[in-house]
Amino acid sequence: MAGMTCPLCHQPSTWKGNPWRPFCSERCQVTDLGTWAAEHYRIPGPTLTMDTSLSDSLERDDDTEEQQNH
Ligand SMILES: [Zn+2]
């Protein structure tokens, strides 16, 4: 088994089960591809706040009681 080293950070990296080979990590692979790719990965997460204002309590005054007095 030949020891593999990351071409970027020169740290020992594993080949088996390594999706970022020959790099040691995704970060090294992205950095090697270029900063543009790195920025591509850094997607600004939109702060999606689940506003519960939509589910406003719609108070329906349905007071229609059918009273059948027979
Ligand atoms: Zn590396």
N, CA, C, O and the ligand as a Tripos MOL2 file, in Angstrom:
@<TRIPOS>MOLECULE
protein
  281   279    71     0     0
PROTEIN
NO_CHARGES

@<TRIPOS>ATOM
      1 N           0.8440   -1.2010    0.0000 N.3       1 MET1
      2 CA          0.0000    0.0000    0.0000 C.3       1 MET1
      3 C           0.8850    1.2600    0.0000 C.2       1 MET1
      4 O           1.6770    1.4820    0.9160 O.2       1 MET1
      5 N           0.7370    2.0200   -0.9850 N.am      2 ALA2
      6 CA          1.5450    3.2380   -1.0650 C.3       2 ALA2
      7 C           0.8220    4.3760   -0.3610 C.2       2 ALA2
      8 O          -0.3460    4.6620   -0.6220 O.2       2 ALA2
      9 N           1.5340    4.9900    0.5080 N.am      3 GLY3
     10 CA          0.9360    6.1030    1.2520 C.3       3 GLY3
     11 C           0.6170    7.2510    0.3190 C.2       3 GLY3
     12 O           1.4570    7.7060   -0.4570 O.2       3 GLY3
     13 N          -0.6020    7.6990    0.4170 N.am      4 MET4
     14 CA         -0.9890    8.8150   -0.4450 C.3       4 MET4
     15 C          -0.9320   10.1090    0.3360 C.2       4 MET4
     16 O          -1.2200   10.1650    1.5320 O.2       4 MET4
     17 N          -0.5540   11.1310   -0.3750 N.am      5 THR5
     18 CA         -0.5170   12.4330    0.2760 C.3       5 THR5
     19 C          -1.3430   13.4340   -0.5200 C.2       5 THR5
     20 O          -1.3650   13.4150   -1.7510 O.2       5 THR5
     21 N          -1.9910   14.2690    0.1870 N.am      6 CYS6
     22 CA         -2.8240   15.2800   -0.4580 C.3       6 CYS6
     23 C          -1.9310   16.2390   -1.2460 C.2       6 CYS6
     24 O          -0.9860   16.7980   -0.6910 O.2       6 CYS6
     25 N          -2.2180   16.4310   -2.5190 N.am      7 PRO7
     26 CA         -1.3970   17.3200   -3.3480 C.3       7 PRO7
     27 C          -1.4720   18.7760   -2.9180 C.2       7 PRO7
     28 O          -0.6950   19.6140   -3.3750 O.2       7 PRO7
     29 N          -2.4020   19.0590   -2.0470 N.am      8 LEU8
     30 CA         -2.5630   20.4490   -1.6420 C.3       8 LEU8
     31 C          -1.8960   20.7230   -0.3070 C.2       8 LEU8
     32 O          -1.0370   21.5970   -0.1900 O.2       8 LEU8
     33 N          -2.3010   19.9700    0.6810 N.am      9 CYS9
     34 CA         -1.7580   20.2360    2.0130 C.3       9 CYS9
     35 C          -0.7060   19.2120    2.3950 C.2       9 CYS9
     36 O          -0.1230   19.2810    3.4770 O.2       9 CYS9
     37 N          -0.4640   18.2490    1.4900 N.am     10 HIS10
     38 CA          0.5880   17.2490    1.6920 C.3      10 HIS10
     39 C           0.3880   16.4620    2.9710 C.2      10 HIS10
     40 O           1.3430   16.0720    3.6430 O.2      10 HIS10
     41 N          -0.8390   16.2450    3.2800 N.am     11 GLN11
     42 CA         -1.1230   15.4230    4.4530 C.3      11 GLN11
     43 C          -1.6000   14.0670    3.9730 C.2      11 GLN11
     44 O          -2.2200   13.9490    2.9160 O.2      11 GLN11
     45 N          -1.3080   13.0570    4.7540 N.am     12 PRO12
     46 CA         -1.7140   11.7060    4.3720 C.3      12 PRO12
     47 C          -3.2070   11.6090    4.1440 C.2      12 PRO12
     48 O          -4.0100   11.9260    5.0210 O.2      12 PRO12
     49 N          -3.5630   11.1680    2.9590 N.am     13 SER13
     50 CA         -4.9780   11.0460    2.6340 C.3      13 SER13
     51 C          -5.2970    9.6000    2.2780 C.2      13 SER13
     52 O          -4.4240    8.8410    1.8560 O.2      13 SER13
     53 N          -6.5000    9.2530    2.4470 N.am     14 THR14
     54 CA         -6.9170    7.8870    2.1680 C.3      14 THR14
     55 C          -7.5800    7.8240    0.7960 C.2      14 THR14
     56 O          -8.2520    8.7560    0.3560 O.2      14 THR14
     57 N          -7.3660    6.7070    0.1520 N.am     15 TRP15
     58 CA         -7.9360    6.5460   -1.1800 C.3      15 TRP15
     59 C          -9.2770    5.8360   -1.1140 C.2      15 TRP15
     60 O         -10.2360    6.1800   -1.8050 O.2      15 TRP15
     61 N          -9.2960    4.8510   -0.2680 N.am     16 LYS16
     62 CA        -10.5290    4.0630   -0.1720 C.3      16 LYS16
     63 C         -11.5960    4.8500    0.5660 C.2      16 LYS16
     64 O         -11.3780    5.3780    1.6560 O.2      16 LYS16
     65 N         -12.7320    4.9060   -0.0540 N.am     17 GLY17
     66 CA        -13.8540    5.5980    0.5760 C.3      17 GLY17
     67 C         -13.6170    7.0770    0.7030 C.2      17 GLY17
     68 O         -14.1730    7.7350    1.5820 O.2      17 GLY17
     69 N         -12.7860    7.6000   -0.1810 N.am     18 ASN18
     70 CA        -12.5110    9.0310   -0.1350 C.3      18 ASN18
     71 C         -13.0490    9.6890   -1.3940 C.2      18 ASN18
     72 O         -12.4530    9.5630   -2.4640 O.2      18 ASN18
     73 N         -14.1370   10.3690   -1.2800 N.am     19 PRO19
     74 CA        -14.7610   10.9940   -2.4520 C.3      19 PRO19
     75 C         -13.9570   12.1830   -2.9670 C.2      19 PRO19
     76 O         -14.2100   12.6830   -4.0630 O.2      19 PRO19
     77 N         -13.0000   12.6270   -2.1840 N.am     20 TRP20
     78 CA        -12.2520   13.8260   -2.5990 C.3      20 TRP20
     79 C         -10.8370   13.4740   -3.0150 C.2      20 TRP20
     80 O          -9.9620   14.3380   -3.0760 O.2      20 TRP20
     81 N         -10.6200   12.1960   -3.3010 N.am     21 ARG21
     82 CA         -9.2610   11.8020   -3.6950 C.3      21 ARG21
     83 C          -8.8580   12.5110   -4.9850 C.2      21 ARG21
     84 O          -9.7250   12.8380   -5.7950 O.2      21 ARG21
     85 N          -7.6210   12.7460   -5.1870 N.am     22 PRO22
     86 CA         -6.5390   12.3860   -4.2560 C.3      22 PRO22
     87 C          -6.3710   13.3460   -3.0980 C.2      22 PRO22
     88 O          -5.3910   13.2760   -2.3560 O.2      22 PRO22
     89 N          -7.3030   14.2160   -2.9530 N.am     23 PHE23
     90 CA         -7.1860   15.1650   -1.8540 C.3      23 PHE23
     91 C          -7.6450   14.5090   -0.5640 C.2      23 PHE23
     92 O          -8.2910   13.4610   -0.5660 O.2      23 PHE23
     93 N          -7.2920   15.1540    0.5320 N.am     24 CYS24
     94 CA         -7.6150   14.5510    1.8260 C.3      24 CYS24
     95 C          -9.0290   14.9220    2.2480 C.2      24 CYS24
     96 O          -9.6870   14.1910    2.9870 O.2      24 CYS24
     97 N          -9.4730   16.0550    1.7710 N.am     25 SER25
     98 CA        -10.7990   16.4950    2.1970 C.3      25 SER25
     99 C         -11.4450   17.3150    1.0980 C.2      25 SER25
    100 O         -10.8050   17.6930    0.1160 O.2      25 SER25
    101 N         -12.6910   17.5730    1.2820 N.am     26 GLU26
    102 CA        -13.4330   18.3530    0.2910 C.3      26 GLU26
    103 C         -12.8680   19.7660    0.1890 C.2      26 GLU26
    104 O         -12.8530   20.3890   -0.8730 O.2      26 GLU26
    105 N         -12.4160   20.2320    1.3180 N.am     27 ARG27
    106 CA        -11.9140   21.6100    1.3430 C.3      27 ARG27
    107 C         -10.6880   21.7410    0.4440 C.2      27 ARG27
    108 O         -10.5350   22.7290   -0.2740 O.2      27 ARG27
    109 N          -9.8170   20.7340    0.4920 N.am     28 CYS28
    110 CA         -8.6020   20.7750   -0.3110 C.3      28 CYS28
    111 C          -8.9630   20.6540   -1.7870 C.2      28 CYS28
    112 O          -8.3600   21.3130   -2.6340 O.2      28 CYS28
    113 N          -9.9230   19.8310   -2.0860 N.am     29 GLN29
    114 CA        -10.3240   19.6590   -3.4830 C.3      29 GLN29
    115 C         -10.9000   20.9600   -4.0290 C.2      29 GLN29
    116 O         -10.5780   21.3800   -5.1400 O.2      29 GLN29
    117 N         -11.7340   21.5730   -3.2490 N.am     30 VAL30
    118 CA        -12.3650   22.8210   -3.6730 C.3      30 VAL30
    119 C         -11.3220   23.9050   -3.8310 C.2      30 VAL30
    120 O         -11.3600   24.6890   -4.7790 O.2      30 VAL30
    121 N         -10.3900   23.9440   -2.8920 N.am     31 THR31
    122 CA         -9.3490   24.9610   -2.9490 C.3      31 THR31
    123 C          -8.4830   24.7710   -4.1780 C.2      31 THR31
    124 O          -8.0210   25.7360   -4.7870 O.2      31 THR31
    125 N          -8.2680   23.5100   -4.5340 N.am     32 ASP32
    126 CA         -7.4440   23.2260   -5.6970 C.3      32 ASP32
    127 C          -8.1730   23.6380   -6.9700 C.2      32 ASP32
    128 O          -7.5570   24.1280   -7.9170 O.2      32 ASP32
    129 N          -9.4330   23.4450   -6.9860 N.am     33 LEU33
    130 CA        -10.2100   23.8060   -8.1740 C.3      33 LEU33
    131 C         -10.2120   25.3110   -8.3880 C.2      33 LEU33
    132 O         -10.3060   25.8010   -9.5130 O.2      33 LEU33
    133 N         -10.1090   26.0030   -7.3170 N.am     34 GLY34
    134 CA        -10.0890   27.4560   -7.4440 C.3      34 GLY34
    135 C         -11.0030   28.1170   -6.4530 C.2      34 GLY34
    136 O         -11.9320   27.5120   -5.9180 O.2      34 GLY34
    137 N         -10.7140   29.3680   -6.2260 N.am     35 THR35
    138 CA        -11.5180   30.0680   -5.2360 C.3      35 THR35
    139 C         -12.9430   30.2730   -5.7300 C.2      35 THR35
    140 O         -13.8800   30.4240   -4.9460 O.2      35 THR35
    141 N         -13.0740   30.2740   -7.0220 N.am     36 TRP36
    142 CA        -14.4260   30.4650   -7.5710 C.3      36 TRP36
    143 C         -15.3190   29.3060   -7.1550 C.2      36 TRP36
    144 O         -16.5030   29.4670   -6.8600 O.2      36 TRP36
    145 N         -14.7020   28.1340   -7.1450 N.am     37 ALA37
    146 CA        -15.4660   26.9690   -6.7280 C.3      37 ALA37
    147 C         -15.7610   27.0440   -5.2420 C.2      37 ALA37
    148 O         -16.8290   26.6560   -4.7700 O.2      37 ALA37
    149 N         -14.7780   27.5560   -4.5260 N.am     38 ALA38
    150 CA        -14.9670   27.6620   -3.0850 C.3      38 ALA38
    151 C         -16.1280   28.5920   -2.7830 C.2      38 ALA38
    152 O         -16.9440   28.3580   -1.8920 O.2      38 ALA38
    153 N         -16.1600   29.6560   -3.5680 N.am     39 GLU39
    154 CA        -17.2480   30.5940   -3.3370 C.3      39 GLU39
    155 C         -18.5720   30.0040   -3.7860 C.2      39 GLU39
    156 O         -19.6470   30.3420   -3.2900 O.2      39 GLU39
    157 N         -18.4380   29.1040   -4.7530 N.am     40 HIS40
    158 CA        -19.6530   28.4530   -5.2380 C.3      40 HIS40
    159 C         -20.2500   27.5850   -4.1440 C.2      40 HIS40
    160 O         -21.4620   27.3940   -4.0440 O.2      40 HIS40
    161 N         -19.3500   27.0750   -3.3380 N.am     41 TYR41
    162 CA        -19.8220   26.2100   -2.2690 C.3      41 TYR41
    163 C         -20.4290   27.0340   -1.1430 C.2      41 TYR41
    164 O         -21.3160   26.5850   -0.4170 O.2      41 TYR41
    165 N         -19.9240   28.2430   -1.0270 N.am     42 ARG42
    166 CA        -20.3960   29.0690    0.0790 C.3      42 ARG42
    167 C         -21.6580   29.7920   -0.3400 C.2      42 ARG42
    168 O         -21.6420   30.9740   -0.6840 O.2      42 ARG42
    169 N         -22.7160   29.0740   -0.3030 N.am     43 ILE43
    170 CA        -23.9930   29.6680   -0.6690 C.3      43 ILE43
    171 C         -24.6170   30.3150    0.5660 C.2      43 ILE43
    172 O         -24.8860   29.6560    1.5700 O.2      43 ILE43
    173 N         -24.8330   31.6000    0.4610 N.am     44 PRO44
    174 CA        -25.4420   32.2940    1.5990 C.3      44 PRO44
    175 C         -26.8120   31.7290    1.9090 C.2      44 PRO44
    176 O         -27.7510   31.8340    1.1200 O.2      44 PRO44
    177 N         -26.8940   31.1420    3.0550 N.am     45 GLY45
    178 CA        -28.1670   30.5270    3.4350 C.3      45 GLY45
    179 C         -29.2140   31.5540    3.7530 C.2      45 GLY45
    180 O         -29.0550   32.3690    4.6620 O.2      45 GLY45
    181 N         -30.2580   31.5090    3.0150 N.am     46 PRO46
    182 CA        -31.3540   32.4450    3.2830 C.3      46 PRO46
    183 C         -32.0350   32.1210    4.5890 C.2      46 PRO46
    184 O         -32.4440   30.9890    4.8490 O.2      46 PRO46
    185 N         -32.1420   33.1440    5.3950 N.am     47 THR47
    186 CA        -32.7260   32.9190    6.7080 C.3      47 THR47
    187 C         -34.2330   32.7680    6.5830 C.2      47 THR47
    188 O         -35.0020   33.7270    6.6470 O.2      47 THR47
    189 N         -34.6000   31.5340    6.4030 N.am     48 LEU48
    190 CA        -36.0290   31.2820    6.2640 C.3      48 LEU48
    191 C         -36.6430   31.1000    7.6380 C.2      48 LEU48
    192 O         -36.4700   30.0800    8.3060 O.2      48 LEU48
    193 N         -37.3590   32.1210    8.0220 N.am     49 THR49
    194 CA        -37.9900   32.0530    9.3280 C.3      49 THR49
    195 C         -39.4610   31.6920    9.1520 C.2      49 THR49
    196 O         -40.2460   32.3980    8.5200 O.2      49 THR49
    197 N         -39.7690   30.5970    9.7260 N.am     50 MET50
    198 CA        -41.1560   30.1500    9.6050 C.3      50 MET50
    199 C         -42.0700   31.0860   10.3860 C.2      50 MET50
    200 O         -42.2720   30.9530   11.5930 O.2      50 MET50
    201 N         -42.5960   32.0150    9.6500 N.am     51 ASP51
    202 CA        -43.4710   32.9640   10.3170 C.3      51 ASP51
    203 C         -44.8500   32.3480   10.4870 C.2      51 ASP51
    204 O         -45.4590   31.8380    9.5470 O.2      51 ASP51
    205 N         -45.3000   32.4170   11.6900 N.am     52 THR52
    206 CA        -46.5950   31.8040   11.9640 C.3      52 THR52
    207 C         -47.7120   32.8160   11.8010 C.2      52 THR52
    208 O         -48.8560   32.5900   12.1960 O.2      52 THR52
    209 N         -47.3290   33.9740   11.1880 N.am     53 SER53
    210 CA        -48.3560   35.0050   11.0150 C.3      53 SER53
    211 C         -49.3780   34.5730    9.9760 C.2      53 SER53
    212 O         -50.5160   35.0410    9.9490 O.2      53 SER53
    213 N         -48.9220   33.6520    9.1130 N.am     54 LEU54
    214 CA        -49.8330   33.1870    8.0690 C.3      54 LEU54
    215 C         -51.0020   32.4330    8.6710 C.2      54 LEU54
    216 O         -52.1570   32.5500    8.2610 O.2      54 LEU54
    217 N         -50.6280   31.6600    9.6600 N.am     55 SER55
    218 CA        -51.6890   30.8740   10.2890 C.3      55 SER55
    219 C         -52.3810   31.6890   11.3650 C.2      55 SER55
    220 O         -52.4780   31.2900   12.5250 O.2      55 SER55
    221 N         -52.8450   32.8170   10.9450 N.am     56 ASP56
    222 CA        -53.5290   33.6820   11.8910 C.3      56 ASP56
    223 C         -54.8460   33.0250   12.3060 C.2      56 ASP56
    224 O         -55.5880   32.4550   11.5060 O.2      56 ASP56
    225 N         -55.0720   33.1410   13.5590 N.am     57 SER57
    226 CA        -56.2790   32.4960   14.0540 C.3      57 SER57
    227 C         -57.5140   33.2000   13.5250 C.2      57 SER57
    228 O         -57.8950   34.2680   14.0050 O.2      57 SER57
    229 N         -58.1110   32.6050   12.5610 N.am     58 LEU58
    230 CA        -59.3170   33.1980   11.9770 C.3      58 LEU58
    231 C         -60.5340   32.7780   12.7890 C.2      58 LEU58
    232 O         -61.0800   31.6810   12.6700 O.2      58 LEU58
    233 N         -60.9060   33.7210   13.6080 N.am     59 GLU59
    234 CA        -62.0410   33.4080   14.4680 C.3      59 GLU59
    235 C         -63.3300   33.5620   13.6780 C.2      59 GLU59
    236 O         -63.7630   34.6730   13.3700 O.2      59 GLU59
    237 N         -63.8940   32.4960   13.3770 N.am     60 ARG60
    238 CA        -65.1510   32.5470   12.6240 C.3      60 ARG60
    239 C         -66.3250   32.4390   13.5910 C.2      60 ARG60
    240 O         -66.4430   31.5130   14.3940 O.2      60 ARG60
    241 N         -67.1640   33.4230   13.4620 N.am     61 ASP61
    242 CA        -68.3180   33.4140   14.3460 C.3      61 ASP61
    243 C         -69.4610   32.6330   13.7160 C.2      61 ASP61
    244 O         -70.4530   33.1900   13.2460 O.2      61 ASP61
    245 N         -69.2890   31.3950   13.7270 N.am     62 ASP62
    246 CA        -70.3460   30.5580   13.1500 C.3      62 ASP62
    247 C         -71.2440   30.0620   14.2710 C.2      62 ASP62
    248 O         -71.1380   28.9330   14.7510 O.2      62 ASP62
    249 N         -72.0920   30.9210   14.6430 N.am     63 ASP63
    250 CA        -72.9750   30.5560   15.7390 C.3      63 ASP63
    251 C         -74.3590   30.1960   15.2080 C.2      63 ASP63
    252 O         -75.3740   30.7320   15.6530 O.2      63 ASP63
    253 N         -74.3740   29.3150   14.2880 N.am     64 THR64
    254 CA        -75.6640   28.9520   13.7260 C.3      64 THR64
    255 C         -76.0760   27.5880   14.2570 C.2      64 THR64
    256 O         -75.7520   26.5390   13.7000 O.2      64 THR64
    257 N         -76.7640   27.6540   15.2980 N.am     65 GLU65
    258 CA        -77.2080   26.4030   15.8950 C.3      65 GLU65
    259 C         -78.6160   26.0800   15.4240 C.2      65 GLU65
    260 O         -79.5630   26.8320   15.6540 O.2      65 GLU65
    261 N         -78.7170   24.9980   14.7930 N.am     66 GLU66
    262 CA        -80.0530   24.6240   14.3010 C.3      66 GLU66
    263 C         -80.8260   23.9260   15.4040 C.2      66 GLU66
    264 O         -80.6140   22.7600   15.7380 O.2      66 GLU66
    265 N         -81.7220   24.7080   15.9370 N.am     67 GLN67
    266 CA        -82.5270   24.1430   17.0080 C.3      67 GLN67
    267 C         -83.8750   23.7250   16.4680 C.2      67 GLN67
    268 O         -84.6980   24.5550   16.0820 O.2      67 GLN67
    269 N         -84.0750   22.4770   16.4500 N.am     68 GLN68
    270 CA        -85.3480   22.0040   15.9140 C.3      68 GLN68
    271 C         -86.2600   21.6130   17.0740 C.2      68 GLN68
    272 O         -86.2160   20.5120   17.6210 O.2      68 GLN68
    273 N         -87.0650   22.5740   17.3940 N.am     69 ASN69
    274 CA        -88.0200   22.3060   18.4750 C.3      69 ASN69
    275 C         -89.3150   21.7660   17.9090 C.2      69 ASN69
    276 O         -90.0930   22.4860   17.2820 O.2      69 ASN69
    277 N         -89.5190   20.5460   18.1310 N.am     70 HIS70
    278 CA        -90.6870   19.9590   17.5390 C.3      70 HIS70
    279 C         -91.7020   19.5940   18.5970 C.2      70 HIS70
    280 O         -92.7720   19.0760   18.2750 O.2      70 HIS70
    281 ZN         -5.4650   18.1910    1.9480 Zn       71 ZN71
@<TRIPOS>BOND
     1     1     2 1
     2     2     3 1
     3     3     4 2
     4     3     5 am
     5     5     6 1
     6     6     7 1
     7     7     8 2
     8     7     9 am
     9     9    10 1
    10    10    11 1
    11    11    12 2
    12    11    13 am
    13    13    14 1
    14    14    15 1
    15    15    16 2
    16    15    17 am
    17    17    18 1
    18    18    19 1
    19    19    20 2
    20    19    21 am
    21    21    22 1
    22    22    23 1
    23    23    24 2
    24    23    25 am
    25    25    26 1
    26    26    27 1
    27    27    28 2
    28    27    29 am
    29    29    30 1
    30    30    31 1
    31    31    32 2
    32    31    33 am
    33    33    34 1
    34    34    35 1
    35    35    36 2
    36    35    37 am
    37    37    38 1
    38    38    39 1
    39    39    40 2
    40    39    41 am
    41    41    42 1
    42    42    43 1
    43    43    44 2
    44    43    45 am
    45    45    46 1
    46    46    47 1
    47    47    48 2
    48    47    49 am
    49    49    50 1
    50    50    51 1
    51    51    52 2
    52    51    53 am
    53    53    54 1
    54    54    55 1
    55    55    56 2
    56    55    57 am
    57    57    58 1
    58    58    59 1
    59    59    60 2
    60    59    61 am
    61    61    62 1
    62    62    63 1
    63    63    64 2
    64    63    65 am
    65    65    66 1
    66    66    67 1
    67    67    68 2
    68    67    69 am
    69    69    70 1
    70    70    71 1
    71    71    72 2
    72    71    73 am
    73    73    74 1
    74    74    75 1
    75    75    76 2
    76    75    77 am
    77    77    78 1
    78    78    79 1
    79    79    80 2
    80    79    81 am
    81    81    82 1
    82    82    83 1
    83    83    84 2
    84    83    85 am
    85    85    86 1
    86    86    87 1
    87    87    88 2
    88    87    89 am
    89    89    90 1
    90    90    91 1
    91    91    92 2
    92    91    93 am
    93    93    94 1
    94    94    95 1
    95    95    96 2
    96    95    97 am
    97    97    98 1
    98    98    99 1
    99    99   100 2
   100    99   101 am
   101   101   102 1
   102   102   103 1
   103   103   104 2
   104   103   105 am
   105   105   106 1
   106   106   107 1
   107   107   108 2
   108   107   109 am
   109   109   110 1
   110   110   111 1
   111   111   112 2
   112   111   113 am
   113   113   114 1
   114   114   115 1
   115   115   116 2
   116   115   117 am
   117   117   118 1
   118   118   119 1
   119   119   120 2
   120   119   121 am
   121   121   122 1
   122   122   123 1
   123   123   124 2
   124   123   125 am
   125   125   126 1
   126   126   127 1
   127   127   128 2
   128   127   129 am
   129   129   130 1
   130   130   131 1
   131   131   132 2
   132   131   133 am
   133   133   134 1
   134   134   135 1
   135   135   136 2
   136   135   137 am
   137   137   138 1
   138   138   139 1
   139   139   140 2
   140   139   141 am
   141   141   142 1
   142   142   143 1
   143   143   144 2
   144   143   145 am
   145   145   146 1
   146   146   147 1
   147   147   148 2
   148   147   149 am
   149   149   150 1
   150   150   151 1
   151   151   152 2
   152   151   153 am
   153   153   154 1
   154   154   155 1
   155   155   156 2
   156   155   157 am
   157   157   158 1
   158   158   159 1
   159   159   160 2
   160   159   161 am
   161   161   162 1
   162   162   163 1
   163   163   164 2
   164   163   165 am
   165   165   166 1
   166   166   167 1
   167   167   168 2
   168   167   169 am
   169   169   170 1
   170   170   171 1
   171   171   172 2
   172   171   173 am
   173   173   174 1
   174   174   175 1
   175   175   176 2
   176   175   177 am
   177   177   178 1
   178   178   179 1
   179   179   180 2
   180   179   181 am
   181   181   182 1
   182   182   183 1
   183   183   184 2
   184   183   185 am
   185   185   186 1
   186   186   187 1
   187   187   188 2
   188   187   189 am
   189   189   190 1
   190   190   191 1
   191   191   192 2
   192   191   193 am
   193   193   194 1
   194   194   195 1
   195   195   196 2
   196   195   197 am
   197   197   198 1
   198   198   199 1
   199   199   200 2
   200   199   201 am
   201   201   202 1
   202   202   203 1
   203   203   204 2
   204   203   205 am
   205   205   206 1
   206   206   207 1
   207   207   208 2
   208   207   209 am
   209   209   210 1
   210   210   211 1
   211   211   212 2
   212   211   213 am
   213   213   214 1
   214   214   215 1
   215   215   216 2
   216   215   217 am
   217   217   218 1
   218   218   219 1
   219   219   220 2
   220   219   221 am
   221   221   222 1
   222   222   223 1
   223   223   224 2
   224   223   225 am
   225   225   226 1
   226   226   227 1
   227   227   228 2
   228   227   229 am
   229   229   230 1
   230   230   231 1
   231   231   232 2
   232   231   233 am
   233   233   234 1
   234   234   235 1
   235   235   236 2
   236   235   237 am
   237   237   238 1
   238   238   239 1
   239   239   240 2
   240   239   241 am
   241   241   242 1
   242   242   243 1
   243   243   244 2
   244   243   245 am
   245   245   246 1
   246   246   247 1
   247   247   248 2
   248   247   249 am
   249   249   250 1
   250   250   251 1
   251   251   252 2
   252   251   253 am
   253   253   254 1
   254   254   255 1
   255   255   256 2
   256   255   257 am
   257   257   258 1
   258   258   259 1
   259   259   260 2
   260   259   261 am
   261   261   262 1
   262   262   263 1
   263   263   264 2
   264   263   265 am
   265   265   266 1
   266   266   267 1
   267   267   268 2
   268   267   269 am
   269   269   270 1
   270   270   271 1
   271   271   272 2
   272   271   273 am
   273   273   274 1
   274   274   275 1
   275   275   276 2
   276   275   277 am
   277   277   278 1
   278   278   279 1
   279   279   280 2
@<TRIPOS>SUBSTRUCTURE
     1 MET1         2 RESIDUE 1 A MET
     2 ALA2         6 RESIDUE 1 A ALA
     3 GLY3        10 RESIDUE 1 A GLY
     4 MET4        14 RESIDUE 1 A MET
     5 THR5        18 RESIDUE 1 A THR
     6 CYS6        22 RESIDUE 1 A CYS
     7 PRO7        26 RESIDUE 1 A PRO
     8 LEU8        30 RESIDUE 1 A LEU
     9 CYS9        34 RESIDUE 1 A CYS
    10 HIS10       38 RESIDUE 1 A HIS
    11 GLN11       42 RESIDUE 1 A GLN
    12 PRO12       46 RESIDUE 1 A PRO
    13 SER13       50 RESIDUE 1 A SER
    14 THR14       54 RESIDUE 1 A THR
    15 TRP15       58 RESIDUE 1 A TRP
    16 LYS16       62 RESIDUE 1 A LYS
    17 GLY17       66 RESIDUE 1 A GLY
    18 ASN18       70 RESIDUE 1 A ASN
    19 PRO19       74 RESIDUE 1 A PRO
    20 TRP20       78 RESIDUE 1 A TRP
    21 ARG21       82 RESIDUE 1 A ARG
    22 PRO22       86 RESIDUE 1 A PRO
    23 PHE23       90 RESIDUE 1 A PHE
    24 CYS24       94 RESIDUE 1 A CYS
    25 SER25       98 RESIDUE 1 A SER
    26 GLU26      102 RESIDUE 1 A GLU
    27 ARG27      106 RESIDUE 1 A ARG
    28 CYS28      110 RESIDUE 1 A CYS
    29 GLN29      114 RESIDUE 1 A GLN
    30 VAL30      118 RESIDUE 1 A VAL
    31 THR31      122 RESIDUE 1 A THR
    32 ASP32      126 RESIDUE 1 A ASP
    33 LEU33      130 RESIDUE 1 A LEU
    34 GLY34      134 RESIDUE 1 A GLY
    35 THR35      138 RESIDUE 1 A THR
    36 TRP36      142 RESIDUE 1 A TRP
    37 ALA37      146 RESIDUE 1 A ALA
    38 ALA38      150 RESIDUE 1 A ALA
    39 GLU39      154 RESIDUE 1 A GLU
    40 HIS40      158 RESIDUE 1 A HIS
    41 TYR41      162 RESIDUE 1 A TYR
    42 ARG42      166 RESIDUE 1 A ARG
    43 ILE43      170 RESIDUE 1 A ILE
    44 PRO44      174 RESIDUE 1 A PRO
    45 GLY45      178 RESIDUE 1 A GLY
    46 PRO46      182 RESIDUE 1 A PRO
    47 THR47      186 RESIDUE 1 A THR
    48 LEU48      190 RESIDUE 1 A LEU
    49 THR49      194 RESIDUE 1 A THR
    50 MET50      198 RESIDUE 1 A MET
    51 ASP51      202 RESIDUE 1 A ASP
    52 THR52      206 RESIDUE 1 A THR
    53 SER53      210 RESIDUE 1 A SER
    54 LEU54      214 RESIDUE 1 A LEU
    55 SER55      218 RESIDUE 1 A SER
    56 ASP56      222 RESIDUE 1 A ASP
    57 SER57      226 RESIDUE 1 A SER
    58 LEU58      230 RESIDUE 1 A LEU
    59 GLU59      234 RESIDUE 1 A GLU
    60 ARG60      238 RESIDUE 1 A ARG
    61 ASP61      242 RESIDUE 1 A ASP
    62 ASP62      246 RESIDUE 1 A ASP
    63 ASP63      250 RESIDUE 1 A ASP
    64 THR64      254 RESIDUE 1 A THR
    65 GLU65      258 RESIDUE 1 A GLU
    66 GLU66      262 RESIDUE 1 A GLU
    67 GLN67      266 RESIDUE 1 A GLN
    68 GLN68      270 RESIDUE 1 A GLN
    69 ASN69      274 RESIDUE 1 A ASN
    70 HIS70      278 RESIDUE 1 A HIS
    71 ZN71       281 GROUP 0 **** ****
